[in-house]
Amino acid sequence: MMEKKYAEAERYYEAQKKVKQIREFYEHLTVYLLCNPIVIIVNLMTSPGYLYFWYSLLGWGVVVVLHGLKVFNCFPFFSKEWEKRKIDKILEKENNKQKWE
């Protein structure tokens, strides 16, 4: 019974963390979408001969995409499965090391 309550609380905590990550991603995306038009307008008004707004659009855009991939578990590197495999591998090494001592 106690384990069931603990498991339920753990699931709720994990869901709460996931919702927070999703909200933070949407906040990041919103800031990106609101700031870059300002950067574009300032660039075009002050130095239309040199279009530097592309640096902001592309650089920040890549970061936003990577953030979204991570939040929505589409990131091909360092996924939860990768973490689990790495933890299992480290624990296995530790267990083997203790056997020889």
NORLINUR-V859957 format. One record per residue. RES is the residue in one small letter. PSI is psi in whole degrees, 0 to 359 (NA if undefined). NEAR is the number of other C-alpha atoms within 10 Angstrom. Layout:
BEGIN
RES	PSI	NEAR
RES	PSI	NEAR
END
This chain:
BEGIN
m	315	6
m	322	7
e	323	8
k	317	9
k	320	10
y	315	11
a	319	12
e	317	12
a	321	12
e	317	12
r	318	12
y	316	12
y	316	12
e	319	12
a	320	12
q	317	12
k	317	12
k	317	14
v	320	13
k	318	13
q	319	17
i	316	17
r	316	13
e	324	15
f	313	20
y	326	15
e	316	12
h	314	15
l	319	19
t	315	11
v	318	11
y	313	16
l	332	13
l	325	10
c	321	13
n	323	17
p	325	13
i	316	12
v	318	16
i	314	17
i	314	12
v	315	13
n	311	17
l	331	15
m	325	10
t	320	9
s	76	10
p	343	12
g	337	9
y	108	9
l	87	11
y	351	14
f	340	18
w	327	14
y	317	10
s	312	15
l	311	17
l	312	11
g	307	11
w	325	15
g	318	17
v	317	12
v	318	13
v	317	17
v	314	14
l	320	14
h	314	21
g	318	20
l	319	14
k	313	18
v	320	18
f	19	13
n	38	13
c	2	12
f	122	15
p	342	9
f	149	11
f	45	12
s	176	13
k	322	11
e	319	10
w	314	12
e	316	12
k	315	12
r	319	12
k	316	13
i	314	12
d	319	12
k	316	12
i	316	12
l	322	12
e	318	12
k	317	12
e	318	11
n	317	11
n	323	11
k	317	10
q	330	9
k	327	8
w	346	6
e	NA	5
END
